[in-house]
Amino acid sequence: MSLGHSTNPMLWAQEMIKSGLRKARVPHPSRWGAGLLSLLFVALPTVSCSRAGSLKDAQAQGPPAIPVQIKTVQRVPIRDTTEYVATLKSRDSAVLMPQVEGQITEIRVHSGDRVSPGAVLMQIDPTKQQATVNSQENNRAAQEANLQWAQQQYDRISALAAAGVDSKQDLDQARTALDNARAQLRALDAQLEEQQVQLHYYRVTAPTTGVVGDIPVRVGDRVTTSTVLTTIDKPGSLEAYVYIPVERSARLRENMPVEILDGDGRVIADSRISFISPQVDNTTQSVLVKARIANNEDKLRNQQFIRARMVWGVRQGPVVPILAVSRLGGQYFAFVAEGQVGKLVAHQKPLHVGDMVGNDYVVLDGINPGDQVIVSGTQYLVEGAPVVPQN
């Protein structure tokens, strides 16, 4: 075979070395390309076949299963409750307003003082009323003198009439004058008592045992019968005033449980409904209910706003852990593992949740008891992803 006509580059190189030629003619590039091309055509089918085989194996196996924790949804007792804003009011609280008009001349107590019944709290200027009482006392004294004179006249005429000196007509007139004097004295006694009672109102006293509240008035202020002077609060029991929408009033019943909650949602007092109003509030379309609260530790205050939880009843229902629930656009979701053992896949289901019970959500709709809810690794899951349970 001639060197100039060799088509195989490898053979050409070998021949060049064997001949010891220092110079040799290089084959035409087209012949080089043909040789290399033939090598590629031989190698490519082998590579492509191996890659196709591995791809088919990967497709047959699918994506790897994600290890997750799974919990079976169970039916548990669930309390049907609703929270409302309540107002606490003292059952032994008195708002003091004067029964007379006048100027305050003295305030004998301070806010926070503990007082007993009858203790004098304030004094309203009684000068004018005292003058009226003095005038009534003088009128009574004058009438009492008239009564004594009428009595003497009657006694004299009665003796003369018995002796036949005075006539029976004179005796009747004396008796009538005596009766009139007695009646006028009784009328003046009543008027004097009324004025004395009125004078008593100028001294404001405590109606019961308790603690003096805020005193908004000062010495020198003129007060009327509608002016609030202060309050007397007796420590102890309170009443929670709760207004229930009329739509739910049909479920109200006496002795129904009521829980009083603090700002963190903890129960600080247990009570029961003691009063249900027979009327509906026309402005709010709600029904007033009351519940007594012991308040032995004085943690609550009169006129305080607080949360009240109405316990309507207990029912059976499913719950899911909080960790299994996600929220997107205001909608709650949870992943549920479905399928046979070894071939479980994750399916995302929308939920309608209710209140929280411990670390669980009450499920109103979307998941049923017995479903396998996924509680871990949910951030890596998509619809239809294979999963494998782990302890």
C-alpha positions in Angstrom: 0.0 0.0 0.0 1.4 3.4 -1.0 2.0 6.1 1.6 0.3 8.7 -0.5 -2.9 6.7 -0.8 -3.4 5.7 2.9 -6.8 6.7 4.2 -6.2 5.7 7.8 -4.3 8.3 9.8 -3.0 5.7 12.3 -1.7 3.4 9.6 -0.1 6.4 7.9 1.8 7.3 11.1 3.0 3.7 11.5 4.2 3.5 8.0 6.0 6.9 8.4 7.9 5.7 11.4 8.8 2.3 9.8 10.2 3.9 6.7 12.3 6.4 8.7 11.2 9.1 6.4 11.8 12.6 7.8 9.4 14.1 5.5 6.1 12.7 4.5 3.1 13.9 2.6 0.2 14.7 4.9 -3.1 13.1 3.8 -5.8 15.4 2.5 -8.0 16.9 5.3 -11.1 15.4 3.8 -9.6 12.0 4.4 -8.8 13.0 8.0 -12.4 14.1 8.5 -13.8 10.9 7.0 -11.8 8.8 9.4 -12.8 10.8 12.5 -16.4 10.8 11.5 -16.4 7.1 11.2 -15.0 6.8 14.7 -17.7 9.2 16.0 -20.5 7.2 14.4 -19.2 4.1 16.0 -19.0 5.7 19.5 -22.2 7.8 19.6 -24.7 4.9 19.5 -23.0 3.3 22.5 -23.1 6.6 24.5 -26.7 7.4 23.6 -27.9 4.0 24.4 -26.3 4.1 27.9 -27.8 7.5 28.6 -31.2 6.5 27.4 -31.1 3.5 29.6 -30.3 5.5 32.8 -33.0 8.0 32.0 -35.6 5.3 31.6 -34.5 3.9 35.0 -34.8 7.3 36.7 -38.2 7.9 35.2 -39.3 4.4 36.3 -38.1 5.1 39.9 -39.6 8.7 40.1 -38.6 11.5 42.5 -37.4 10.3 46.0 -40.0 10.2 48.7 -39.9 12.9 51.4 -39.7 11.7 55.0 -42.5 13.2 57.0 -44.3 12.7 60.3 -48.0 11.6 60.0 -50.7 11.8 62.6 -54.1 10.3 62.4 -56.9 12.7 62.9 -59.2 11.7 65.8 -62.5 12.8 67.1 -62.3 14.5 70.5 -64.7 16.4 72.7 -64.9 20.1 71.6 -66.5 22.9 73.5 -68.8 25.1 71.5 -67.9 28.6 72.8 -68.1 32.3 71.8 -66.3 35.3 73.3 -67.9 38.6 73.9 -66.9 41.9 75.5 -68.5 42.2 79.0 -68.7 45.1 81.5 -68.2 44.4 85.2 -70.5 46.2 87.6 -70.5 46.0 91.4 -73.5 44.6 93.1 -72.7 46.8 96.2 -71.8 50.1 94.6 -73.5 53.4 95.4 -73.3 56.6 93.4 -73.9 59.5 95.8 -75.7 62.6 94.6 -77.1 65.4 96.8 -80.8 65.5 97.6 -80.6 69.3 98.0 -79.0 72.2 96.2 -76.3 74.4 97.7 -72.6 75.1 98.1 -70.2 72.6 99.5 -68.6 73.9 102.7 -66.6 70.9 103.9 -65.3 67.6 102.5 -64.3 65.2 105.3 -63.0 62.2 103.4 -60.5 61.4 100.6 -60.6 59.0 97.7 -59.7 55.5 98.9 -60.9 56.0 102.5 -62.9 53.1 104.0 -66.1 54.3 105.6 -68.9 52.8 107.6 -72.6 53.4 107.3 -73.6 56.9 108.5 -70.1 58.4 108.3 -70.2 62.1 107.3 -68.6 62.6 103.9 -69.5 66.2 103.0 -71.3 69.2 104.2 -73.5 71.5 102.1 -74.2 75.0 103.4 -77.3 74.6 105.6 -77.8 78.2 106.7 -80.9 78.9 104.8 -82.5 75.6 105.7 -81.5 76.1 109.3 -83.4 79.4 109.4 -86.5 77.7 108.0 -86.3 75.1 110.7 -86.0 77.8 113.4 -89.0 79.6 112.0 -91.0 76.4 112.1 -90.0 75.8 115.7 -91.1 79.2 116.6 -94.5 78.7 114.9 -94.9 75.5 116.8 -94.1 77.1 120.1 -96.7 79.8 119.4 -99.3 77.2 118.5 -98.5 75.2 121.5 -99.3 78.3 123.6 -102.6 78.7 121.8 -103.4 75.1 122.5 -102.8 75.6 126.2 -105.1 78.7 126.2 -107.8 76.8 124.3 -107.5 74.0 126.8 -107.9 76.4 129.7 -110.9 78.0 128.1 -112.5 74.7 127.6 -111.9 73.6 131.1 -113.4 76.9 132.5 -116.5 76.8 130.3 -117.0 73.1 130.9 -117.1 73.8 134.7 -119.5 76.7 134.3 -121.7 74.7 132.0 -121.9 71.9 134.6 -123.0 74.5 137.2 -125.6 75.7 134.7 -124.0 79.2 134.3 -122.8 78.8 130.7 -124.9 77.4 127.9 -124.2 74.2 126.0 -123.4 76.4 122.9 -120.6 78.1 124.7 -119.2 74.6 125.7 -119.4 73.4 122.1 -117.5 76.5 120.8 -114.8 76.0 123.4 -114.4 72.3 122.4 -114.2 73.3 118.7 -111.5 75.9 119.5 -109.5 73.3 121.4 -109.7 70.7 118.6 -108.6 73.3 116.1 -105.6 74.3 118.2 -104.6 70.6 118.6 -104.9 70.1 114.8 -102.8 73.1 114.0 -100.2 71.9 116.4 -100.0 68.5 114.7 -99.7 70.2 111.3 -96.9 72.4 112.5 -95.2 69.3 114.0 -95.3 67.6 110.6 -94.0 70.7 108.8 -91.2 71.0 111.4 -90.2 67.3 110.9 -90.2 67.8 107.2 -87.9 70.7 107.4 -85.6 68.9 109.9 -85.3 66.0 107.5 -84.5 68.4 104.7 -81.8 69.9 106.9 -80.4 66.4 107.4 -79.8 66.1 103.7 -77.3 69.0 103.8 -75.0 66.5 105.5 -73.9 63.8 103.0 -73.3 60.4 104.7 -72.2 57.0 103.6 -75.1 54.6 103.0 -73.1 51.5 103.5 -69.6 50.1 104.3 -67.2 50.6 101.4 -64.3 52.5 99.8 -64.7 56.1 98.8 -64.2 56.5 95.0 -63.2 59.6 93.1 -64.4 62.9 94.4 -64.9 65.3 91.5 -66.2 68.2 93.5 -64.4 70.7 95.6 -65.1 73.0 98.6 -67.0 76.0 97.3 -68.7 74.2 94.3 -72.4 74.7 94.0 -74.1 71.3 93.5 -77.6 70.3 92.4 -79.5 67.1 92.8 -77.9 65.8 89.5 -74.3 66.4 90.6 -72.2 63.3 91.3 -70.4 63.7 94.6 -68.6 60.4 94.8 -69.1 56.6 94.9 -69.0 54.0 97.7 -67.8 50.6 96.4 -68.0 47.6 98.6 -65.2 45.1 97.8 -66.5 41.7 96.8 -68.8 40.2 94.3 -69.3 41.7 90.8 -71.7 41.1 88.0 -70.7 40.6 84.3 -73.0 42.3 81.9 -72.9 40.5 78.6 -74.9 41.5 75.5 -75.7 38.5 73.3 -76.9 39.1 69.7 -80.5 38.3 69.3 -79.8 35.6 66.7 -78.1 33.5 69.4 -80.5 34.4 72.3 -82.6 31.2 71.6 -79.7 29.1 73.0 -79.5 31.1 76.2 -80.5 29.4 79.4 -80.0 30.1 83.1 -77.1 28.4 84.8 -75.2 28.1 81.5 -71.4 28.3 82.1 -69.6 31.6 81.6 -65.8 32.0 81.8 -64.1 35.3 82.5 -60.8 35.7 80.7 -57.8 38.0 81.1 -55.9 39.7 78.3 -53.8 36.5 77.6 -56.9 34.3 77.3 -56.5 32.6 80.7 -59.6 31.8 82.7 -59.6 34.0 85.9 -63.1 33.3 87.0 -65.8 30.8 86.4 -69.5 31.7 86.7 -72.9 30.8 85.4 -75.8 32.9 83.9 -78.0 34.2 86.7 -80.2 36.5 84.7 -81.6 36.7 81.1 -83.4 39.8 80.1 -86.9 39.2 78.8 -86.5 42.2 76.4 -84.3 43.0 73.5 -82.2 46.2 73.5 -83.8 48.2 70.7 -80.6 50.1 69.8 -78.2 47.1 69.6 -80.6 44.2 69.0 -79.0 42.2 71.8 -80.2 40.5 74.9 -78.6 41.3 78.3 -77.4 38.4 80.5 -75.7 38.7 83.9 -73.3 36.4 85.6 -72.1 36.8 89.2 -68.3 36.8 89.9 -66.9 36.2 93.4 -63.7 38.4 92.9 -62.3 37.3 96.3 -58.8 38.5 95.4 -60.0 41.9 94.1 -58.3 41.4 90.7 -61.3 42.9 88.9 -62.7 46.4 89.1 -66.1 48.0 88.8 -66.9 49.3 85.3 -64.0 47.2 83.8 -64.3 45.9 80.3 -63.4 42.2 80.1 -63.7 39.2 77.9 -66.5 36.7 78.7 -66.7 33.3 77.0 -70.1 31.7 76.7 -70.0 27.9 76.8 -72.9 26.7 74.6 -72.2 23.0 75.0 -69.8 20.1 74.2 -69.6 18.2 70.9 -67.4 15.6 69.2 -65.2 16.8 66.3 -61.8 16.4 64.6 -58.8 18.5 65.5 -55.4 18.9 63.7 -52.1 20.2 65.1 -51.2 23.8 64.5 -47.9 22.7 62.8 -49.9 20.9 60.1 -51.9 24.0 59.1 -50.7 26.7 56.7 -52.4 29.8 55.6 -52.4 31.4 52.2 -54.5 34.4 51.2 -56.8 34.0 54.2 -57.4 30.3 53.4 -56.2 27.5 55.7 -54.6 24.4 54.2 -53.2 21.0 55.3 -51.4 18.1 53.6 -52.9 14.7 53.9 -51.1 11.5 53.1 -53.2 9.2 50.9 -52.6 5.9 49.1 -51.3 2.5 50.1 -48.4 1.8 52.5 -45.1 2.4 50.5 -46.9 4.5 47.9 -48.2 7.5 49.9 -48.5 10.8 48.2 -49.3 14.3 49.7 -52.6 16.0 48.8 -53.3 19.6 49.9 -56.8 20.2 51.2 -58.4 23.5 52.2 -59.7 23.7 55.7 -62.4 25.6 57.6 -61.0 25.9 61.1 -62.6 27.0 64.4 -61.2 27.9 67.8 -57.9 26.6 69.1 -57.9 23.8 71.7 -54.5 23.6 73.3 -52.1 23.2 70.4 -54.7 22.0 67.9 -57.2 23.7 65.5 -60.8 22.6 65.6 -61.7 21.5 62.0 -65.1 22.5 60.9 -64.8 21.2 57.4 -62.1 19.8 55.0 -60.7 16.9 57.1 -62.5 13.9 58.6 -61.5 11.6 61.5 -59.2 8.9 60.3 -57.3 11.0 57.7 -53.5 10.9 57.8 -52.4 14.5 58.3 -48.8 15.5 57.7 -47.3 17.4 60.6 -43.7 17.9 59.6 -41.8 18.8 56.4 -44.8 20.6 54.9 -42.6 23.4 53.6 -41.0 20.9 51.1 -44.3 19.4 49.9 -46.2 20.0 46.7 -49.4 18.5 45.5 -48.8 14.8 44.6 -45.4 14.6 46.2 -44.4 11.1 47.4 -43.9 10.8 51.1 -42.7 8.2 53.5 -43.7 8.1 57.2 -40.9 8.4 59.8 -41.1 8.1 63.6 
